[in-house]
Amino acid sequence: MSIGPEIYYIERTTEKGTKQNGCMYGERISYDRVRGWNIYYGADQYYAKGTISGKTKKGTRLKSTLTDAEVEGRLGFTFEKCSWKRAFFTPFGGYGYFAGTNKYRSPSPIHVKFRPRFSYYTAGFLSGFNISNCFRIGANFKAKFMVGATNKIEDDPDFDTLHQDIGESILYQVDIPLTYRFCDCNFESYEISLVPFYRTRCYGAKENYPFDFFETKFKMWGARLMFTYLF
């Protein structure tokens, strides 16, 4: 069981030329059962919030409060090579749900709120090996396949609440966990991990009425610091 803070830099761009960027701050809670030659199951949840600023293609200044929230469950199997630094490889599949909000505020010309939502199937792997008795390094990869993506537009002064369909795409995430396990017998059930990561999120363009949804891309890179208790 792990818990810790997460911080990342995010860039948002649209096909109409809008660009925004800023920092997000949040938390993550996760559970992973990783045992050699055994069934793997895991789950995690994260929530992050921050302010992003930028301009439209015409130079109009924009500022908004962005929130990301996600919950996910996974199931797989762990292969282990004890004779070589206890190396392990865990392929998995899973299912999750994402909810976000982008709320524009001054100096943005219109204070509207965009609320994208989607479910997704995921496939990927966890991996790692010990470089000493106390240190482990890993590489994790995940692809997410969006299902039923929608966007709700709220607080538009000229329209009631609008619902849009979003073009579905594949999202990617790469983590590089660097883990220290306390070797003292009094603390051997505890680990601390620094996890640099990179992930992408893309909402595809799709025709809607009265407004089309324009392609929107997010790029995120940052790190989290996880404190782990080993059962």
ABEGO torsion letter per residue (X at the ends): XBBEBBBBBBBBBBAAGBBBBEBBBBBBBBBBBBBBGBBBBBBBBBBBBBBBBEBBAAGBBBBBBBBBBBBBBBBBBBBBBAABGGBBBBBBBBBBBBBBBBBBBOABABBBBBBBBBBBBBBEBBBBBBABAABBBBBBBBBBBBBGBBBBBBGBAABBBBBBBBBBBBBBBBBBBBBBBBABAAAAABBBBBBBBBBBBBBBBBBBOABBBBBBBBBBBBBBBBBBBBX
